Amino acid sequence: MIKTIIAKEVRTNILSFRFLVSFVLLFVIVAVTALVLTGDYLRRLDEYSQRQAELERYLRSYAHFNRIQNILQATQPPIPFQALVRGLTADVNIEAFDNDPLPVMFPLIDLTFIVTILVSLIALILSYDAVCGEKEDGTLKLMLANGLARSKIILAKVAGGTLTLIGPFILSVAAGMLIVILHPRVSWAGPDWAALGLIVAGAVLFITVFYLIGVLISSLHTSSPSSIMTSLFVWVLLVLVVPNLSPYVSAFLSPAPSRIKIAREVSRLTDVDRDELGRKLADERRREVLKQYPVLAERLTEAEVKKRVAEDPEYRKAYEADRAANQGAWNEANRIQGAKADVIRQDLRRKEEAQTGLARSISMASPLADFTYLAAELSSTGVRNTLHVGRLAEAWGRAFGGEYVPKKMAEMKAKDPTVDLWNTAVDMTDAPRFRYTEEGLGGRVEAALPPFAVLLGYCVVLFAAAYVAFIRYDAR
Amino acid sequence: MEEQGNRDLKAGNIKGEKRDRVLCPPMIIARKEILSNLLSYKFFVVLLLIVLLVATSLFIMHRDFGQRMADYQVIRPKPGDPIALVAPNPLAIFARGLDDAMTRSFEVSVIGIEARAGQASGNIIYSFFPAPDFLYVVRVVLSLVALLFGFDQVSREREQGTLKLVLGSSVSRAKVLSGKWIGNFLSLAVPFLLVTLLGSALLMLDRNVHFSSGQLWRLALILALSLLYLGFFLSLGMLVSALTKRAATSVVILLFLWSLFVFIIPNLGTLLARQFVSVPSVRALSEKREQTWTREVLLGIGKGGNWADHMRTISSENDQLEQDYRLKFERLVRLSRDINRISPAASFLDAASEIAGTGIGEESRLKREVIRYKDSIIDQLITDQGSGKRDAQYPAFLYKPRPLAEIFAGGALFDTAWLVFFNILSFAVAYVAFVRYDVR
């Protein structure tokens, strides 16, 4: 019996006008987006190789150790997944003078956007009258009079509806993928396919969530016009409001000090205050040293001191003790002030982490945010990838600073002992470069699990709620 | 609930006819629309949405502005510092736009301009979703609300049978349509204006948020633009409603049109423009800059040449790079604006953010001014550093936002006219469709 209702649901949906419009629109938009984003990816790829070539030229003629860290930096090449999911890779670069304002005003469109905004809207459009529409048509009474359990009806409705949605969605994504991979310069590896499969699985969950929301609201209303009002209201809140408000709300609930204030405070602690403390400590130590070596009390010019140090071993001992005491005092001052600055920095980091965590938790109340995180993590364009790049950069930094620099400097010294090691141009084309490798699929899946679980939880809870609401539904 | 609403509505109509014999027909219909809206579930949902969103957005963006203002006080340059910094714009509470990028501190040194994004937050969730400012609420949410006011104006009345009655009473179709438009527009605009004005008045109680009279005018202009924008979506709703037989069909078409106008065209348009105008990425540009200055510094040390000459080479090469980039970038902005203008949402966003002084045009102008400021002091700076002069004094950077006349000439007038055109067009087509509408 369930099969009959599912088949009926699928058939009525497929034959409906709204399904036709949705399908055509989805198909066209996915295809156009894939086309445009592939072009964009190739453009970035070209630019990246051009930048690499320029870097090679520089390294051959002008590389020198003093400023090499400004030149050799850990930059991530474009990855093929960017033709589908953009995540955090938008090229805003607020640190540079010529930051790009366009993505701020007009956020980029990608598969995540299509799923979260468009497909969720389609899901609601198909489901807002699932129950109350049948009531209005009078078919609900007929169905219930057939001795059919309500649980079976609702299950079949959800299953049928979700199936009709998933079909066109997967078809559109397949068409988009075809456009992407048919391009000879785009190469998709095995893990990418697996990640794409998981993203599609997440999208299926996401679609189910919104279909269930529509069914639930529909079984709480007696007329379909008021049902679509409530559905759109809920949609606006979940999709357009909650995620956008979340970081601001969390900044309100879990405040973190401003980075500017902290930077100023740290620079005061480690600069002005350090000097003050250093002088005070140095004075104290000097007084103690003076007690021990009264010879130092004499006021001498620098030249006289030098002469006396060379001639008088006693004086030399006193002088060295004085120097050591002075150095010790300044080290002490640096240590104390550095520790104070560290406390402030760590406090900032802790508070920022708490704020980010809270913002993430608040936003995860919205299925849109869940899917956005899930897709970004799986496609390695998310937060976890940023951390991963940081780790890779650290390892590369160690290889460069710890192995390459001493080796190269030794070579330079062997050639010419008087060479200025820091400010002499030397061919560094043999230096180890930053190589970006995507994180393994395991880590990406791990990062995508929490949003996955939330979406699944939503499905279960919403289905239970829809079931209860349908049981209590007045079919008259 | 709706049945009851209809009954009240009919009662109201009868009473209204007695009292309002002097009113012209469109006004009677407008009145009827407002009354029926007031009683509907739709109006309740919409009112809730408007109050909730506008109030929350103003509250949150106001708080954010307060924090950025505090940051600004901390990094304000001392007199004589070669630093260009502008204060956060209070209108950014309504139109956030590019204010974050514009309030960075631009520090001029011998090798050029360095932007310090000190205000950046460690909270990465900000970068995932756009800021929920007033413009966002109007552009995205309230446009949807305006559609919901319009989507069933014609088809629903047909379904209920009331359309026959209205048209049977010798009122011209033009009057019916305009009456409907006015009534629904007022039911949307009045609560929206009330909440916004109340929110703005509360904002002004805060002494840190100081609006000059010019800025208040700008705010009024932004509100007027918002009404124009919402009017378009209302007309669009009525248009589609007059083209379809059933309200359910019209809502489906409208939701797709809405997502096309608000999201897809503007966001795809900028990407498309990038395919045609090749602009170097920010990353490529900054890499080139780094290579230039490190090379010149190295050459300056190695050959023992004139240090200042090398600094001037850096400066001129960077200027060349910058000029080239600005030219290309401005072409990209122009093209993507022209593509985006297919959608009134993009026109609205551009015009409103330019009027607020946080738009792309204003940001480009600020950058040009910063570059001019750098040009005016860089020679002095190089000479002073070369001669080892400490604590030299430089003239302060002064920035005055563009006057309204210039903003309008720079595109906002076109955008406004474009919105008016969209309004008239959609209403006119709605009228034609309504005249041809089969009432049966």
Contacts between the chains, C-beta under 8 A, distances in Angstrom:
chain1	res1	chain2	res2	distance
A	17	B	249	5.8
A	17	B	252	7.0
A	18	B	248	7.7
A	18	B	249	7.6
A	18	B	252	4.3
A	21	B	252	5.9
A	21	B	253	6.8
A	21	B	256	6.2
A	22	B	252	7.8
A	22	B	256	7.7
A	25	B	256	5.5
A	29	B	264	6.2
A	32	B	268	6.8
A	33	B	268	6.8
A	36	B	268	6.3
A	36	B	271	5.0
A	36	B	272	5.9
A	36	B	275	6.9
A	37	B	271	7.1
A	39	B	275	5.1
A	40	B	271	5.9
A	40	B	274	6.4
A	40	B	275	7.2
A	43	B	274	7.2
A	43	B	275	7.3
A	43	B	278	7.3
A	44	B	281	7.3
A	47	B	280	7.0
A	47	B	281	5.9
A	47	B	284	5.9
A	50	B	284	7.6
A	51	B	283	7.4
A	51	B	284	5.3
A	51	B	287	6.0
A	54	B	287	7.5
A	54	B	288	7.3
A	54	B	291	7.2
A	55	B	287	7.3
A	55	B	291	7.8
A	58	B	291	4.9
A	58	B	295	7.2
A	62	B	291	7.4
A	62	B	294	6.9
A	62	B	295	4.4
A	62	B	298	5.8
A	64	B	294	7.6
A	64	B	298	5.3
A	67	B	294	4.1
A	67	B	297	6.7
A	67	B	298	7.4
A	70	B	290	4.6
A	70	B	294	5.7
A	71	B	287	7.8
A	71	B	290	5.8
A	71	B	291	6.3
A	71	B	294	6.1
A	73	B	287	7.9
A	75	B	283	6.5
A	75	B	287	8.0
A	88	B	124	7.5
A	88	B	127	5.9
A	88	B	128	7.4
A	90	B	127	8.0
A	91	B	281	5.4
A	91	B	282	5.7
A	91	B	283	6.9
A	92	B	127	7.9
A	92	B	282	7.9
A	93	B	282	4.0
A	93	B	283	6.7
A	93	B	286	7.5
A	94	B	100	6.9
A	94	B	101	6.1
A	94	B	104	7.2
A	94	B	115	7.8
A	94	B	117	4.4
A	94	B	120	6.3
A	95	B	115	6.7
A	95	B	116	7.9
A	95	B	117	5.1
A	96	B	115	6.4
A	96	B	282	4.9
A	96	B	283	8.0
A	96	B	285	7.1
A	96	B	286	4.8
A	97	B	106	7.0
A	97	B	112	7.8
A	97	B	113	5.1
A	97	B	114	7.1
A	97	B	115	4.5
A	97	B	367	7.4
A	97	B	370	7.9
A	98	B	282	5.6
A	98	B	285	5.4
A	98	B	286	7.7
A	98	B	322	7.4
A	98	B	325	6.1
A	98	B	329	7.7
A	98	B	367	7.7
A	99	B	101	5.5
A	99	B	115	7.3
A	99	B	282	6.1
A	100	B	281	7.8
A	100	B	282	5.5
A	101	B	98	4.9
A	101	B	101	6.1
A	101	B	360	5.4
A	101	B	363	5.4
A	102	B	270	5.0
A	102	B	332	7.6
A	102	B	333	7.1
A	102	B	336	6.6
A	102	B	360	7.4
A	103	B	270	7.6
A	104	B	97	7.8
A	104	B	98	6.0
A	104	B	100	7.8
A	104	B	101	7.3
A	105	B	97	6.9
A	105	B	98	7.2
A	105	B	349	6.7
A	105	B	353	7.2
A	105	B	359	7.8
A	105	B	360	6.3
A	106	B	266	4.8
A	106	B	267	5.2
A	106	B	269	7.3
A	106	B	270	4.7
A	106	B	336	7.7
A	106	B	340	7.0
A	106	B	346	7.3
A	107	B	130	5.7
A	107	B	267	6.0
A	108	B	267	6.1
A	108	B	270	7.6
A	108	B	271	6.3
A	109	B	263	7.1
A	109	B	264	6.4
A	109	B	267	4.0
A	109	B	268	5.2
A	109	B	271	6.9
A	113	B	263	7.1
A	113	B	267	7.3
A	117	B	259	6.3
A	117	B	263	5.9
A	118	B	259	5.9
A	118	B	264	8.0
A	121	B	255	5.7
A	121	B	259	6.3
A	125	B	251	7.6
A	125	B	252	5.5
A	125	B	255	6.2
A	129	B	248	7.4
A	223	B	2	6.4
A	224	B	248	7.1
A	225	B	2	7.8
A	225	B	42	7.7
A	225	B	152	7.1
A	225	B	156	7.7
A	225	B	247	6.9
A	226	B	1	7.7
A	226	B	2	7.4
A	226	B	41	4.8
A	226	B	42	7.6
A	228	B	251	6.3
A	229	B	41	6.1
A	229	B	42	5.2
A	229	B	45	5.0
A	229	B	148	7.1
A	230	B	45	6.8
A	232	B	144	6.9
A	232	B	148	6.9
A	233	B	45	5.0
A	233	B	48	7.6
A	233	B	49	6.3
A	236	B	49	6.6
A	236	B	141	5.6
A	236	B	144	6.7
A	240	B	140	5.6
A	240	B	141	5.9
A	241	B	53	6.6
A	241	B	132	6.8
A	241	B	141	7.4
A	243	B	128	7.2
A	243	B	129	4.6
A	244	B	129	4.5
A	244	B	130	6.2
A	244	B	131	6.9
A	244	B	132	4.0
A	244	B	136	7.1
A	245	B	56	6.6
A	245	B	60	6.6
A	245	B	132	5.4
A	246	B	125	6.2
A	246	B	129	7.5
A	247	B	123	5.4
A	247	B	125	4.4
A	247	B	126	4.7
A	247	B	129	7.6
A	248	B	60	4.3
A	248	B	61	7.8
A	248	B	63	7.5
A	248	B	64	6.4
A	248	B	132	7.2
A	249	B	60	7.2
A	250	B	123	7.3
A	250	B	125	7.5
A	251	B	63	7.8
A	251	B	64	7.6
A	251	B	67	8.0
A	251	B	121	7.7
A	251	B	123	6.8
A	252	B	60	7.2
A	252	B	63	6.3
A	256	B	121	7.6
A	256	B	122	6.9
A	256	B	123	7.4
A	258	B	67	6.3
A	258	B	70	6.7
A	258	B	71	5.0
A	258	B	74	7.5
A	258	B	119	7.5
A	259	B	118	6.1
A	259	B	119	7.4
A	259	B	120	6.6
A	259	B	121	7.0
A	259	B	122	6.8
A	260	B	71	4.6
A	260	B	74	5.1
A	260	B	75	5.6
A	260	B	118	4.3
A	260	B	119	6.4
A	261	B	70	7.8
A	261	B	71	7.3
A	261	B	74	5.6
A	263	B	118	6.4
A	264	B	74	5.8
A	264	B	75	7.9
A	348	B	122	7.6
A	349	B	122	7.4
A	352	B	121	7.5
A	352	B	122	3.5
A	352	B	123	6.3
A	353	B	122	7.8
A	355	B	122	7.6
A	355	B	123	5.2
A	356	B	122	6.9
A	356	B	123	4.8
A	356	B	124	6.0
A	356	B	125	6.1
A	359	B	123	5.8
A	359	B	125	4.0
A	360	B	125	5.8
A	363	B	125	6.2
A	363	B	128	7.7
A	363	B	129	7.5
A	369	B	128	7.3
A	369	B	129	7.5
A	372	B	128	6.1
A	372	B	129	8.0
A	373	B	128	7.9
A	376	B	128	7.8
A	383	B	124	5.8
A	386	B	124	7.7
A	423	B	298	6.5
A	423	B	301	4.9
A	423	B	302	7.2
A	424	B	302	7.5
A	425	B	298	6.0
A	425	B	302	7.1
